[in-house]
């Protein structure tokens, strides 16, 4: 029999020893403690990842990853137009990391009903608009028909605006635009959307781009800007630089991080909170494992003395008890992983834990488990706990002698 297999058999014998009645409930409690720690860490990572992804997807669905506009200091919604048939567009589309480019234009107006008046920003989109991405925000109704030869006379408004003006799908709304001369347009509500982000819900409504062009007396090729959708969000900084270097000097390219820094700075704070939580929970797991480790060694003192008297070296005894600790740790981690993954699956399907969308931008707790993050967390916790146990195991193993073990009671 190999030495390695002997160590595993001896460790299994220690774990199965029915005579150690004192350590049985403590081992069970330790497994529960490690499981609870893994559940907390897994859910913290899953919620942070899910929340960041949910907010990010909402921002991208209403716009894009990168926005190209005229290079000036104009921060209003009435931007300087430019021709959408740009030479750089084909160069951008040739990049495999770019999914598509969509044109847009914005126009500030006023919505008036019988007894209500509300400011609004019309965002005009054409056939390049990725409506499949936006559809996830629609509560009722359907998307616009932007590919027809005639401009679609429908409008998509937010739930915030529909509630405030008491409007529903199919109603007509009258919009007015302060310009010289003043103009008005009548639209039919095609759908009602909700992102949970007040930056969009309080202002924006989606219409056919051709309405904005006619209101501004623009040509069919003039737009306020172009929005670039990329394939991999993790490459947004790299692709932002790529687009910026391809647009002419009179245009600028900004990522959503640059356009909405307050949203993404707020989201970044989650990483700090989670890091602190992971450190605290890992420390609790380490303390739990050290306690049960010393209790098992204390209970097996006589066994250690007998093994040493038979010629077994300290290193071999330490290896055996490290296997025992690893077995307990792995058992707790596997149970914790199973509970956390089950909880995450049920929450994503049933949304049984709700949130106030006015405060958190979403109406339920989103959870997303990245397989590499889960594996990395488990490996890190296991290695840290095992490495911390090596030194005390070695010290205790050297201190226990056959004589002292025989006298131990």
Secondary structure, DSSP 4 states (H G I P E B T S, - for coil): --HHHHHHHHHHHHHH-TT-HHHHHHHHHHHHHHHHHHHHHHHHHHHHHHHHHHHHHHHHHHS-SEEEEESSS--SSSPPPEES--HHHHHHHTSTTEEEEEEEEEEEEEEE-SS-EEEEEEEEE-TT--HHHHGGGEEEE-----SSSSPP-EEEEEHHHHHHHT--TT-EEEEEE-SSS-EEEEEEEEEEE--S-HHHHTTEEEEEHHHHHHHTT--TTEESEEEEEES-GGGHHHHHHHHHHHS-TTEEEEEHHHHSHHHHHHHHHHHHHHHHHHHHHHHHHHHHHHHHHHHHHHHTHHHHHHHHHTT--HHHHHHHHHHHHHHHHHHHHHHHHHHHHHHHHHHHHH--SB--HHHHSSSB------HHHHHHHHHHHHHHHHHHHHHHHHHHHHH--HHHHHH--
